[in-house]
Amino acid sequence: MSAFAKPENALKRAEELINVGQKQDALQALHDIITSRRHRAWQKTLERIMFKYVELCVDMRRGRFAKDGLIQYRIVCQQVNVTSLEEVIKHFMHLSTEKAEQACNQAQALEEALDVDDLEADKRPEDLMLSYVSGEKEKDRSDRELVTPWFKFLWETYRTVLEILRNNSKLEALYAMTAHRAFQFCKQYKRTTEFRRLCEIIRNHLSNLNKYRDQRDRPDLSAPESLQLYLDTRFEQLKIATELELWQEAFRSVEDIHGLMCMVKKTPKPSLMVVYYAKLTEIFRTSDSHLYHAYAWLKLFTLQKSFNKNLSQKDLQFIASSVVLAALSVPPYKHKRSASHLQLENEKERNLRMANLIRFNLDHKLDNGEVLSRSNLLSELALKGVLSCATQEVKDLYHLLEHDFLPMDLASKIQPFLTKISYLGGKLSSAPSLPEVQLSKYVPALEKLATLRLLQQVSQVYQTLKIESLSQMIPFFEFPVVERISADAVKYNFIAMKVDHMKGVVLFGNSGLDSEGFQDHLVILAESLNKARAKIHTPAKRAPKLGERLPSLADLVEKEHKRLLARKSIIENRKEAQELLLLEVERNAEMRRKKQQLIAEEEEKRRLASEIEKRKNQMILDEIHDKEIAQAKALLEDVGKHRKKKLRKSVLDGENVTKQTIMEMALNEQLRERQEMEKKLQKLAKTMDYLERAKREEAAPLIEAAFEHRLVEEKLLHEREQQLEVELSRQRHDGDLREKNRLTRMLDNKIIFQERVTSLRQVEYDRRKVEREDQIQQMLHTRKREREAMRKTMYFVQNEEEKQRKMEEEEEARKREEAERQRKIDEERRAKLDEIAEKQRQRERELEEKERKRRESLLGRSSNGFSEPTVGSHPLEPGAVAPAAAATTASAAAAAATTASDAAATAGKYVPKFRRERTEDSGQAPPPEPDRWGSSRQDDPTSQPSDRWRMEDRRPSFGGSSSRSTWSSSRIPPRGGSGR
C-alpha cells in the first residue's frame, strides 16, 4: 500500500532515492503509488510519475514491473486521457530501443578495439586460456554479455505493449506502429524465432477480437480506418516473412490476409493486392508448386494491366513472359493415376483452398482438379491475350513445346531460345512493388518439359531406340537424369517406355503384362471360382420343422419371465430414485429459502446500520452549519465596527447571512480599495512622466556640446599613443636581431648535448624494457604454479566430498533396509495376532450355538410337563452354579491374560496397557482351573490368550457385571449330567 497522501510526494521521494543510488526502493515507491486505489483519478502528476517509472524499469531491466504499471495506468487513462497513455508507451519503447542500440554500438566498439596486429600483446593469459577452453570468439562473448540481455528486454517490451494495446479501438494506430517496429526489430537482427512468436501473438489477438464481440472499446473492422491498419500490419508481416525466408510463416500470413478479407467481405486496394500476389508467386515458386505459381502470376498480370496506368510496354512484356513460362513449367501429366481415394480427396481440398487464396472462383459441382489444371491455364492465357503481350522468344518457345511435332530436332531448336531467355529480366521501373523479374529461373523446368515432349514424340515414331542416340537428342541432361524424368512420366502414364541396359536400347509402347486388364486378375479369378463352386454344389433348401423349435419355447418363456421381473425391479428402483430426488429437491429448496432469509436479515441489519450512520453524519453537518452561522455573525459584527454605514445598508437579514456571504463582502471591499490605489498611482506616474520629459529637453544641448569636446581630446590622445607604439616596436626589433646573432654561435654545442642526452635515455629505456619482460615472465610462471596448486586442491576437495557423499548414501540405504525389515516383522506379528483372534471368535460362536441348542431342548422338555427341580436335589441350581461358573471363567481369563502378557513381554511383542496393569496387580497368575469337561484352559491347544482378552474387551458393551459368554458358560452342565 502507498504511504503517500499526494503523488507529488512519491515522485519527490523517488528522485531523492535515485540521487543516493537506491533505484530499487525508488521503483517500489513509484509502483506502490501507481497501483494504489487512492489515486485512480488521472492528473498530470501521474503522467510525470509514469515517465520516471518507465525510465527506472528500463535502466534496471524490470519488464514485469513495467507491465504491471502500464496496465494500472491504462485503467486510469482509458476513459479520461488516452493520449497520455500513448505518450508513456512511446517513451517506454524509445528508451528500450535506445538502450539496445547502445549495447550494439558498445559491442561493436569493443570488437573494433580488439582488432589489432599483435593479438597476444593486449590479452592476459587468463583471457587466452578462456578463449581456448570455451571455443567462443570475443564477439560471441561480448554479444552474450552486453547485447543479448537488452535484446531480450526489448522483445519483452514489444510483447508487453502489444498485450496492453490489443483490441482497443482508441489505440489502434499505436498498436499497428508497435507491430511494425517489432517486425523491423526481427528483420534487422535476424530474429526468426521471435518473428514466429510475434505472428502467433497478433493472430491470437485477432481471433480473440472475433470471439469476444461484446467487449467494450472493441475495434470495428467494418470501419475503413481500422481495416486499413490491420491490413497494413498483415502485409508488413508478409513482407518480413519473405525477406527472412520463413516460407511457412509467409504462407500463414497469406492465409491471415485472406481470412481478414473474407471476414469483412471487402477487397483491399489494388496496390496491396499486387503485393499479395507477388509474395504468393515467391511462396509457390519456393515450394515447387508450379501450377499455383502460374495462377498467381496470371492474377498479377491481370491487376497490373487493369490498374497500373503507368505500366510500360517493356515491363508488360516481362510480366506476360513470366506468366507464360510459369505455365509451361507446370508438369504436363497429372498425379492422380496411382493415388488412393483419400489422397484424391486431400488433393481436391487442397486445390479448393489454394483457389480461394488466389481468389480464383471455382464451381463446386465440377471436379476442382479439372478446373485448376495446366490445360485450362493455357486456355486462360490464350483468352486473356497474355501470349500476345509476351516477347517473341517466349511465343516461339510456347509453339515449339505445345503445338509443333519435331521428334528429332526439338531439343536443338529449343536450346537457342532457352539461352536467350536466360539473359532476359531485370527490375520493373513502372511497377516498383513487383519483385525483380528473372526469366532464367524457369530454364530448368523448361528443359525438363522439353525432355518429356521429346520422349513423347519419339515414342509415337519409334518402338526401339539406342541409348546413345537418345542421349545425343537430349543435350540438356545426362542419361541417368533422363531416366529419372522418364520414370516419373511412366509412373503417371504420360509415356510408355522401358530401358534395357543389357542391350543398350530404349523400348517404347505397352507390353502385355503392363496392360490395365491384368491389374485385378486375382480378384477376377476369385469371383469366377466362386461362381463355379456355386453351380457345382447347390445348397439344399430344407423346410424348418416345428418340432425342432418347440424345445426352445420353454426357454423363451423363462427368459421373458425373468426379463419382466427385472423390468419390475428397475421400475421400482426408478420410483425410489425419483422419490429421493424429490426429497433432495425439497431439501435444497428449504436450504435456499433459509439462506435467502438469512441474506434478507443481513441486508436489513446493514440498512439499519447505514441509516444510523446517516443520522449521525447529519447531526455532525448540522453542528458544523450552526458553528459557521455563529462565525458569520461574529465576522459581521467585526466588519460593522469599521464601516458601519455601508455594511448596515447592504445587510438585509442578519440571521440569513452566512460566512461565505461575509467573505464575499470583505473581498469586494478589498477590491474597491485596490482600484482606488491603482488610480492614485496612475495619476502620480503621469506627473512624474511630465517632469522627466522636461528635464531631458533641457539637458539635450548640453550633452551634445560635451560629446564634441570629448571627441577632440580623444583624437589627440590616439595620435600620441600611436607614435609611441611605433618607437617601441622599432626598439624591440633591433634588440631581437642582436639576441639572434649572439645565440647562433651556440647551435653546434646544443646539438651535441641533445644527442648525448638522447643516447643516455635510449640506454635507460632498453634496460628497463628488459627488466619489465623478465618481470612479466616471472609473473606468468608464478600464476601458472598458483593455478596448478589450486587445481590440485580443488581435485582433492572434490574427491573427499565424493567419498563423504557415498558414505552418507550407504548409511541411508542401510537405514532404509533396517526400517523395511522391521516393518515386515511387525506386519507378520500383526497377521499372526489377527489369525489367533479369528480362531478364538470362531470357537466362541460354536460354544454359543451349542448353548442355544441346549436351551431350546430344555425349554421343549419343560413345556412337555417336567417339574422344576428343587434346590437340594438338582446339582445344577442356577443360584449356585452361575457364580461358580463366573468365577471360574474370570480366573481362567486372568490366567490367560497373565500368561499372554508374560509371553509377549518375553518375546518383545506389544502388550496392551490394561493387561500389563492386571499382571502387575495380581503379581502372580492363579493356577488354571479345570473347566466342566475336566481340562484346564491352558491345556487346550486351540485357545489363545490374545483371543481371550480381545473378547473380554468387547464384553462391556452389553452392560451388566457379568458378560454374555460367562453367563452362557454357567448354563452348560457337566458331562454325563442329567442336563444332557
N, C-alpha and C positions, 0 to 999 in steps of 0.2 A: 504493500500500500504506500501511496505517496504521502510524505510528511510535510509537503509544501502547500501553503494556503494559496499561493499565486504561482502561475507558470514562470513569471519573470524571476522569482527566487530560485527555482530549479535551474534555469538557464545560467544565472549568475554563479550558482554553486558549481555547476558543471565546468564553467570556464575556469574557476579557481582551482578545481581538481586537475584540470588539464595542464594548467601552468606549473603545478608541482609534480607532474608526471604520473598521476593516478587516473589513467584513462578508463580503466575498468570500472572504478567507482563512479566516474562521471557518466559512463554509458548506462550503468544500472540506475542512476538517479534519473536520467532522461527517460529511460524505459519505464520506470515507475510512474512518472508524470504523464506519459503518453497513454499508458494502459489504465490509468486511474478513472474511475467512474465519476469523479467530481468535476472533471474537465472535459465534458463531452460536447460543449458548445464551441464552435470554431471561433478563433480570434487570430490576429496577426502574430501574436507571440508564439502560438503553437506552430505556425509555419517556420519561424526562425528556429524553434526548438527542433523541428524535424530536419532542417538543413544541418544543424550541428550534429544531430543524431546519426544521420546517414554518413556524415564525414567520419565520425568515430567508428561506425561499423565498417567502413571501407578501410580505414587505417589498421584496424585490428582484425580484419577479415572475419567478421561475425555475420554470416549470412542469415542465420536463424533469427538473431535479434532484429536485423533489418526487415525480414519478412513480417515478424510479429508487429513491429512498429508501423509498417506501411498498411497492414490490414486494419489496425486500430484507427489510423489516420484516415483511411478510406471510409470507415463508418462515420467519422466526424464530418468529412467533407462531401459525402455523396450527394446530399440534398441541399447543401448550402453553397459551397465554393469548390467545384470540381477542378477549376483551373489551378488552384493551389496544389492539389494532389498531383496534377500533371507536371507542374514545375518541380516538385520534390522528386518525382520519379526520374525526370530528365536529369536533374542534378546527380542523382544516385548513379545512373548509367554513365554519365560523363566522368564521374570520379573513378568508377571501376575500370572504364576503358582507358583512362589516362594512366592509372596505376599499371595496368597490363602492358601498355606501350612503354612505359618507363622501365619495366622489368626486361622487356625485349631489348631495348636500347642498352641497358646495363649489361646484359649478357653478351650482346654483340660487341660492345666496347671491351669487355673482358677478353673475348676471343681475339680481337684485334691486338690487344696489348700482349697476348701470349704469342703472337706471330712474329718471332724474332729469328735471327740467323742461328744463334747458338742455343739449342733447346735445353741443354743441361746447365747453362750458366745461371739462369734465373729460377731454377727449380731446386727445391730441397730434396734430400734423399728420401724423406717420407712421402713426398708427392710422387716421385718416380716409382717407388715401391707400390703405392696405391694404384697408380695407373697400370702397372704390370699385372697386379693381382685382380683388379676389378674388370679389366678389359674394356673400360669405357674411355671415351675421349673427353677432353676438357669441356667441349661444347655440350655433350650429353649431361655431364655432371652439373654444369652451370645452369642448363635448362631445367634440370630436375630440382635444383635448389632455389632458383630465382624465378623462372618463368612459369613452371607448372602450377605452383600454388595460386598465382594470380590468374592464370587461365581458368583454374577450377572455380575461383571466386567469381570471375566474370561470367562464366557459364551459369553458375548458380544465380547470379544477378538477373540474367535474361529469363531464366525459368521462373524466378520469383515474380518479376514484373508481369510476365505473361499470365501467371496464375492469378495475380491481383486484378488485372485488367480484362480477364476473359468475360465474354458475354455481358459487356457493359456498353450500352448504346451511347453514353456520353463520352467515352474514351476510345472510340473505335479507331480514330486516326493514330492515337498514341500506341494502341495495340499493334496496328499494322506497321508503324515505324519500328517498334521493338522487334517484331518478327523479321523485318528486313535487315536490321542491324545484326541480329543473331545469325541470319543466313550469310551475311558478309563475313562475320567472325569465322564461321565454319569454312567458308571459301578461302579466306586469307591464310588461315593456319592449317588447312587440310584436315579438319576435324570431322572425319566421316561418321564415327560412332555418335558424336553429339548431334550431327545433322539428322541421322535417322531418328534419334530420340526427339529432336525438335519437331520433325514432321509428324511423329506419332502424337505429340502433345497437342499440336494445332488440330490434328484430325479428331482427337478426343473432345476438344473444346467445341468443335462444330457439331459432333454427334450429341453432346450434352445440350447444346443450344436447341436442337430439334426435339430432344427427349422432354425437356422441361419447358414447355411453351407458356406456362403461367407464371414464369419468373418475372420479377419486377426489373425494370430497366433493361429488358432483353432487346438485343438488336433486331431490327426488322429487315430481313433480307429482301423483301419486296421493294424497299426504298432504293433508288438508283445509287445514292452515295455509298450506302452500306455494301451493296452488291459489288460495286466497283472496287472498294477497299479489299473485300475478301478475294475477288478475282485477281487483283494485283498481287496479293500475298501468295496465292497459289501459283501464279505464273512465275514469280520470283523463285519460289521453291522448285519449280520445274527447271528453270534455267540453271540454278546452282547444282541441282542433282546431275544434270547432263555435263556440266563443267567438271564436277568431281568424278564423273564416270560411274556413278551409282545408278545403274540402269534399272535395277529392280525398284528402287525408290522413285526414280523418274516415272516409271510406268504407274506406280501407285499414285503419284502426283497427277498424272493424266486422268486416272480414274476419279480422283478427288474433284478435278475441274469439271469433268463430265457429270459427276453426281451433283455438283453445285448448279450447273446449268439445267439439269433435269428438275432440281428442287424448285427453282424459281421460274422455270419454263420461259427463260429469256436467252437469246443468243447474244454473246458479247460482241464487242466491236470487231470489225474485220482485221484491224491491226493485231489484236490479241489472238484471233483465230489463226492468223498467219504464223505467229509464234507457236501456237498449239500444234499445228500440222507439221511445222518444221522440226519441232522436237520429236513428234511421232515418227517422222522419217528416220531420224537418227536412232531412236529406240528399236524400231523394227529392223533396221539395217544391222545393228549390233547383234540382235537375236536371230539373224538369218531367216527372218520371216519375210521372204521376198514378195509374196502376194500382198500382204498388208502394207509393206513398204511402198509398193507401186500404187496402191489405192490412196495412201496418204499423199503421195506426190501428185496424184490426179486432183485431189481436193485442193492442194496448194496451188496448182496451176489454175484451177477454176477461180479461186479467190483473187489471185494476182491479176488475172486477165479481166475480172469483173470490177474490182475496186481500186486497183492501182492505176491511176491515170498517167502517172509519170514513167510507167514501165517502158523501157526502150526495146527496140526490135531485137537487139543482140541478147539482152537479158531474157526476153521471151523465148528466143531460140534455145538458150541454155536450159531454161526450165522445162520446155517441151521435150528436149533431147533427154533430160534426166527422167522424165515420165516414161518415155518410150523405152529407154534402156532398162529402167527398173521393171517394166512389164515384160520385156524379153528375158530378164534374168530369172523369172519365175520358172521352175521346172515344168516341162511340157506334159508330165504324167501326174496322175492322181495317186494319193497314198491310201487308197481305200480297198485295194484288191484283197489283201490278206488281213484286213482289220476285223476285229470282233465287233459284236453289236454294241458293247459298252464303249469301245473306242470310237465307233461311229457317232454314238450319242454325245460323247465328250467333244468330238470334233465339231459336231453341229452346234453345241452350246458355245464352244469357243468362237466359231465363226459369227454367231449372233452377237456375242459380247464385243468382238473386235469391230463388227459393223456398226454397233452403237457408238463405240469410241470414235470411229471415223465419221460418224453421222451419215452413214450410208443406209438409206431406208430399205428394209427387206420385207418381202411378203412371207408371212409365217406359214402360209398354206403350201408354199413351194419348198423345195429342198434348199436349205441355206448353202450347202456345199456347192450346189449347182449355180447359185447366184454369184457367190464370191469365187470366181474361177478365172483362170487365165484367158480362156476364150471370150468370156463376157467382158473382161477388162480390155482386151484388144478391140472388141467391138465398140466399147465406150470410147476408146481413143479415136477410132475412125469417125464415130458420130459427132464427137465434140471438136473435131478439127485439130487434134493435138499433133497428128502426123504432119499436117501441112505447115505447122509452125516450127517443126524441128529442122535441124541442119540437114544438108544434102547427104552427108556421110551416114547419118543415122537412118535416113529414109532408105538409102541403098542397102544398108545392113539389114533393116527390117524386111525388105522384099527378098533378100537372099535367104534369110533364115525361115521365113514364113510361107513364101509363095514359090520360089524357084526350086527346080529339081536338077541338081548338079552333083550327082554322087561322086564323081571323080575330081572335080575342080572346086568343090565347095570351100574347103579349107584354104586353098591358095587364093581364092577370090576374097575371102573374109579377112584374111590376115592384114592386108594393107589398110582396110577400114579400121580395124582394131588399133593399129599403130597410130593412125591419125586421131582417133577418139581419145587415146591415152594422153595426148597433149592438149586436149581442149579442157576449158574450165577457168575458174577464177572467181573473184569477188563480184557480186552483182551491185553495181553502183546505184541503180534505181530501186533496188529492193534491199535496203540495209538490214532488215530484220531476218532475212533468209541466211542460212549458213553458206559458206563458200562451196560453190559447185565444182566438183571434181569428177569428170566422167571416167577417169582411169579406174575408179573403184569398181566399176561394172565389168571390166575386161575379164577377170577370172570366170565370172558366171557366164559371160557370153562365149568364152572359149569352151566351157563345159556344154552349153547349149549347141554350139556348132558341132562338137563331137557327137552328141546324141542325134542331131539331124543327119549327119553324115552316116552314122551307123544305121539309122532308119532307112535312108535312101539306098544304101548299099545292100541292105537285106532284101529290098524289093528287086534288086537286079541280080545279085549273086546268091548262090547256095553255099559255095565254099570259097574261101579267100585265104591266102597265106598271111601269116602274122607280119612278115617283113613288109609286104605290100600295104597292109593296113597301117603299119607304123609310119610308112612314108606318106600316106594320105593324110595323117593327122600330125602336123608338126608342133602342135601346142604341148602335148604331153608325151611322156614315155609310155610304153605299152602297159606296165603294171598299173599306172593311173587310169589308162583307158579301160583296163579290165575291171577296176573297181567301179568306174562310172557305168560300164555296161552291166555289171552285176545288179546295181540298183535299178537300172532300166528293165532288166529281165524280171526282177522281183515284182515290179509294179506293172508288168505286162505291157510295157511300151514297145519293146522289141523282143524277138525270139532268136537266140543265138547261143552257141556253145564254143568253148575254146579247147582245142585238143593240142596240148603241149607236146605230146609224144610225136604227133605228125606235123606239128607246127602250122596248123591251119585253124581257121575260124569257121564254124558251121552255122549257117543261117536257116531259119524255118523251124516248125514244130516237129518233134519226134513222136513216136507212138505212145510212149509212156507218159509224156507230158500233157496228154490230152485231158481236157476237163472231165470227160466221161469216166475216167478211171480214178478220180479222186475219192468217190464214195463207193468203190467196188465192194468193200467188205459189208457195208450196210445193205447194198442191193442183194448180195449173196445170202445174207441172213434172212432177209424178207422172203426170198424165193424158197429157201429151205423150210421156213415156217409154213408157207402155203402148201408145199408138197406134203409135209407131215400131216397137216390138217385134212388133206384129201385122202391120204392112205389110212390114217387112224381116226375114223369119225367118232366123236364122243357119243356114247349111248345116253339117250334121254329116258329115264325111268320116272314113272309117276310116284309121288310120295305116298306112303301108306299111313293110314290113320293110326294103326297100332304102334308104329314107331314113335308117334308124337304123344300118345296118351300117357306113358310113364312120366314124362316131364311135366304133366299137368299138375300133379300134387306139389311138385317143387315150386311151380309158378304161384300156386295158391299160398303156399307157405311164405314165399318171398313177398307176395303182395300184402299178406297179413303183417309181416314184420315191418314193411315199408309204412303201412298205415299206423302201426304203433309208434314207429319212430317219428312220423309226422305229427302224431298227437303230442308226443313229448316235446317236440320242437315248438308246437303252438303254445303249450303250457309254459315252456321256458321263455318264449317271447312275451307272453302275458305278464309273467313275473318281472321280466326286464322292463316292460313298459310301465308297470306299477312302480318299480324302483326309480325309473326315470322321472315319473310324475312326482314322486316324493322328493327326489333331488331338485326338481324344478321349483316345487313349493318351498323347499328349504332355502334355495338360493334367492327366491323372491322375498321370503321373510328376512333373510340376511340383508338384501339390498334395501328393503324398507327400513330396517333398523339403522343401517348405515346412513341412508338419506335423512332419517330423523335426527341422528347424531350430528350430521352436517348442518341441518337446519338449526339445531340448538346452538352449535358453534357460531353460525352466522348471526343468530340473534344476540349472542353474547358479544360478538365483535361489534355489532351495530350499537348496542347499548354502551359499550366502552367508547366507541367513536363519538356518540352523542355527548357523553360526559366530558370527553376531551374537548369537543367543540364548545360546550358551555364554559369550560374553564378558560379556553382561549378568548371567548367573547368577553368574559369578565375582565381578563387582563387588558384587552383592547379598550374596554370602557374606562378602566382606570387610567390608561395612557391618555385617552382623549380628555378626561377630566383634568389631568395634570397639564396638558397642553393649553386648555382653556384658561386655567389659572395663570400659567406663564404668560399667555397672551394679554390678559387683563393687567398683570404687573408691568409688562412691557409697554402697554398703552398708557398707563399712569406715568411711567418714567419719561416717555416721549412727550406726553402732555405738559410736563413741567417746563420743557424748553420752548415749545411752540404751542401755547395753549389755544390761541385764537384759531390758527389754521387747522389743527388736528381736531378740535372740538366741532368745527363746522363740517369736516369731512366724515367724522364718525357718526353713523346713523343709529346704531344699536350696540351698546357695549356688550351685551350678552352674546350676540351673534358674531362678534369679532373673534377671529382665531389668530393663532400665532403666525400662520402664513400671511394673513392679511396685514398684520402689523409689520412683518418683514418687507412686504411689497411696498408699504407706505414709506418705510425708512429708506429703502433703496431708491424710490422716486425722489425723495428729498435730497439724498446724496447726489443723484444725477443732476438735479436742478442746480445745486451749489457748484458742481463741477463745470456746468455750462457757463455759469456766471464768471467763474475764474478764467475760463478759456477766452471769454470776450475781453476781459481786462488785459490779459496777456497779448492778445492781438492788437489792442489799441496801443499798448506800450511798445510792441515791436514796430508798429508803423511810425511812431515818434522817433525811435532810435534810427530807423532807416533814413528819415529826413536829415537828421543830424550827421550821419555818416556820409551821405551824398554831398552835403555842403562842405564838409572838411576836405573831401577828396578833390572837389573842384578848386579849392584854394591852393592845395598842395601840388597840383599837376605842373604849373610853370616852374616852380622851384625845383622839382625833381628833374626836369629836362635840363635846366642850367647846370645842376650838379653833375649830371651824366656827361655833358660836353666837356666840362673841366677835367673830369677823370679820364676821358679818352686821350686828351693831350698829354697828361702826365704818364700814362701807361705806355704811350708810343715812345717817349724819350727814354724811359726805363728799359724798354725792349731793345733799343739800338745800343745802349751802353752794355747790356748783358751779352749781346751778340758779338761785339768787338772783343770783349774779354774772353769769350769761349774760343774764338779763333786763335788768340795768342797762346792760350793754354794748350790747345791741340798741337800747335807748331812745336812748342817746347817738349811735349810728351813724345812726339815723333823723333826728334833729334836724340833724346835720351834712349829710346828703344834701339836706334841704329848703333849707338855706341855699345850698348849691352850685348848686342848680337855679335859684333866684331870681337868682343872680349871672350865670349863663350865658345867661339868657333875653334879656338886653339885647344880646348879640352875634349873634342869629339873622339879622337883616337883612344885616349885613356878611358873614356866612358864605354866604348865598345869592348875593350879588353876586360874591364871589370864586369860587364854584363855576361860575357862568355864564361868567365871564371865562376860566377855565382850560378849560372845555368848548369854547368858541368857538376858542381858540387850537389845541387838539388837532384840532378838525374841519378847520381850515385846513391844518394839517400833514398830516393824513390825505389830503385831496384832492390836495395837491401830490405826495405820494408815490405815490398811485394813478395820476396822470397820467404820472409818470416810469416807473412799472412797465409801463404799457401801451405807452409809447414803446419801452422796452427789449424787450418781447415782440415788437413789430412788427419791430424791428431784427434780433432773433434769427431770426424767420421768414424775412426776406429773406436773411440770411446762409446759413441752412440750404438755402434754395432755390438760391442760387448754387452752394453746395458740391455739391448733388445734380446740377445741370446739368453742372458740371465733371467730376464722377465719371462721369456717363453718357457724356460725350464721350470721356473717357479709355478707358472700357470699350469703346466702339464702335471707337476707333482700334486698341486691342489685339486685338479680335476680328478686324478686317479684316486686320491683319498676320499673325495666326495662320492665317487662312484662306488668304492668299497663300502663306505658308510650306508649308502642307499641300498646296496644289495643286502647288507646285514639286516637293515630295517625291514626290507621286503620279506626276507626269510623268517624273521621273528613274527611279522604279521601273518604270514602263511601258517606258521606253527600254531599261533593262537587261534586262527580260524579253524584249523583241523581239530584242535582240542575242544573248541566250543561245539563243533559239529558232532564229535564223538560223544560229548556229554549230553547233547540234545537227543541223539539216538538212544542212549541208555535211558534217559528219562521217559522217552516215548515208549520203549519196551516195558518199563516198570508200570507206566500207566495202563498199557494194554493188558498186562497180567492182572492188575488190580480190577480192571473192568470185567475181565473174564471170570474172576473169582466171584465178584458181586453178582454177575448174571447167574452163575450156578446156584448161589445161595437163594436168590429170588425164585428161581425155578423150583427149588426144593420146598420153599415156604408155600408156594402156590399148590404143590402136591399135598402138603400137610393140610392146608385149608380145605382142599377138595375132599380129602378123607373125612375131615371133621364135619363138613357139610353133609356128606352122605350118612355119617353116623347119626347126626341129629335128625335127619329125615327118617331114618329107620326107628329111632327112639320115639319120635312123635307119632309114627304109624302104629307102634305097639301100644302106646298109651291110649290112643283112640279106640283100640280093639278091646279095652276093658281091663288092662293090667292095673293093679293098685299101686299107689305111691309107696316106695319103701320107707320104712321107719328109720329114725336116726340111729338107733343102736344096731339094727340088723343089717343095713346095706353098707358095704365098705366104701362106696364112692359117694359119701354125703357131700353135697355142694358146699355147705358151710365149712367143712374141714378140708376138703381136697383143694379148693381154689387157692387159699393162702399158701398151702404147701407147694402147689404147682408154681405159683407166682414166685415164691422164694427160691424154688429150685431153678426156675428159668433165670431169675436175676443173678443168682450165684454163678450159674453157667456163663451168662453174658459177661459178668465181671471177670471171671477167669479167662474167658476167650479174649476180652479186651486187653487184659494184662499180658497174656501170652503174645498177642499180636503186637502190642507196643514194644515189649522186650525184643521180640524178633526183629521188628522194624528198626529199633534203635541199634541192635547188634549188626544188622545188615547195612546200616547207613541210609535207610529209607525214610520217607516222610511219615511222621506220626501225628495225628490230629491233636489239637490242644486239649480237648476235653478228655481224650484217652490218657494223655500224659498226666493231667491233673488227677484222674481217677487212680492211675497207677501210683502216683506219689502219695495220695491219701490212704490207700489201702496198705501201702508198704509191701505186703507180700500177698500174692494171689491166693485165695482159699482153694482147697483141693476140689477138684471137679466132682460133682455129684452124679450118680448114675441116673439115667432117665428111666422112663416107665418100661422100656424094653430091656433094661438091665445093662446097658452100656453107657459109658461116660461120653461126654460131649467131645472130649479131646481125642478119644479113640476112633471117632467117626472120620474116615478119610475124606468124606465129601463135604464136611462142614469146615468153613474157613472163618477166622476171626474177623477179617475185614468185612465179610458179608454180614456178620452178626451186628457189628457196630453201625453199619450203614442202615440196617433195618431198624435198629433202635433209634437212630437219628430221625427216621421218618415217623415213628410211632406217636410222638406227642401231638401231631396234627389232628388225631381223632378225639382228644380230650380224655379226662379221667386219669386216675392214678395208675391203673393197670392197662397195658396195651392189648390190642385185639389178639395178637399172636400169643401172649401169655394166657389170656382167657381161654383161647381155643385149646391150648395145650393142657390146661387144667381139666378140661372136659373129657380128655382121652383116657379111657380105662386101661389098666394094665393087661398084659397078655394073659389070655386064658380066663379072664374075669367074666362075670355074668353079663357085663355090658356088651360083650361081643355077642 
